[in-house]
Amino acid sequence: MNRHVNQNMKQHAKQQGAALAVGLILLLIITLMGYTGMKGTMLQEKMAAGLHNRSLANAGANSALRAGEDFLYNLVESTNGVIPEGTPDGVLQGIYSRLGGDQEPTDPLNPIVVDFKKRNWSHPAGVDHAFDFTAVNNNGALYETPEYIIEEIAGITGALDNSQAWGETGGSGSAGSNLRNYLITGKSMSGDGKTISLVQSTFTVVPSSAATN
């Protein structure tokens, strides 16, 4: 009788040990599943935040680009089509030349314009957007106020004087005008300071010494 009781007790003890082992294994599996799910959720949140920041940076850069285009448009209107040439230091209306130095074909690109397009945001040039996007009180704020820069570029013929024929000789005998071409670059940084967006557009005008309106 005692022997039979002792055997039952031993079997019961073995069953308790097995249940503990199975319980620990199930707990480990559940923990791993929870960790994997949490890690996936965190990754999705980071991806969503990255997309949000990229969208903000792109929007800010496009806003700065439109501000640069608006500046050129108003400059043409206010001067009846007379626009100053780009200079290496941008002293005329903040418009820079495509090349630095003496504007010879062998000259390097204007270092001021090149520096403006760097990711570190350290540059001596650029015009701030009229609206301060860094002061926005929600998740639409940007790390830096978007900026734009305008550079005069050569005509389609590659001439450094930026001359491109426009129009034929009129009936009155006046010669056609020459187009002037400009490259506008808008730049913006996302609110977290990790994403920088650059967008560009070309702007062409018809300079004239005579009134156009």
Secondary structure, 3 states (H helix, E strand, C coil): CHHHHHHHHHHHHHHHHHHHHHHHHHHHHHHHHHHHHHHHHHHHHHHHHHHHHHHHHHHHHHHHHHHHHHHHHHHHHHCCCCCCCCECCCCCCCEEECECCCCCCCCCECHHHHHHCCCCCCCCCCEECCCCHHHCCCCCCCCEEEEEEEEEECCCCCCCCCCEEECCCCCCCCCCEEEEEEEEEEEEECCCCCCEEEEEEEEEECCCCCCCC
